[in-house]
Amino acid sequence: MTYFDLAVFSKTWGMLFLIVLFLSAVSYALWPSNKAKFSDAAQMPLHDEEGENDE
């Protein structure tokens, strides 16, 4: 196995690995059962908790 063969192998399988990883992350983010969890997380900075206002 030469350096060229190893480079082609790693580029090809590396690209396929990253595509699968990306599709997994997008699928997780868009899965319907995760909507409530992500909506709650998006609203978290807007919630005012007692005791945090020093004014």
URDANOR-V242034 format. One record per residue. RES is the residue in three letters. OMEGA is omega in degrees with one decimal (999 if undefined). BURIAL is + if it has 9 or more other C-alpha atoms within 8 Angstrom, else -. Layout:
RES/OMEGA/BURIAL  RES/OMEGA/BURIAL
//
This chain:
MET/-179.7/-  THR/177.3/-  TYR/-179.6/-  PHE/178.5/-  ASP/179.1/-  LEU/179.3/+  ALA/178.9/-  VAL/179.2/-  PHE/-176.7/-  SER/178.0/-  LYS/-178.5/-  THR/-177.6/-  TRP/175.3/-  GLY/178.3/-  MET/178.9/-  LEU/177.3/-  PHE/-179.0/-  LEU/176.6/-  ILE/178.4/-  VAL/178.3/-  LEU/178.6/-  PHE/-179.9/-  LEU/176.4/-  SER/180.0/-  ALA/178.7/-  VAL/178.2/-  SER/178.5/-  TYR/-177.6/-  ALA/-176.5/-  LEU/179.9/-  TRP/-174.3/-  PRO/-177.4/-  SER/178.9/-  ASN/-176.0/+  LYS/-178.1/+  ALA/-179.3/-  LYS/-179.1/-  PHE/176.4/-  SER/176.9/-  ASP/179.8/-  ALA/179.6/-  ALA/-178.9/-  GLN/-175.3/-  MET/179.8/-  PRO/-177.5/-  LEU/-180.0/-  HIS/179.0/-  ASP/179.3/-  GLU/179.7/-  GLU/176.1/-  GLY/-179.3/-  GLU/-179.6/-  ASN/179.7/-  ASP/-176.6/-  GLU/999/-
//
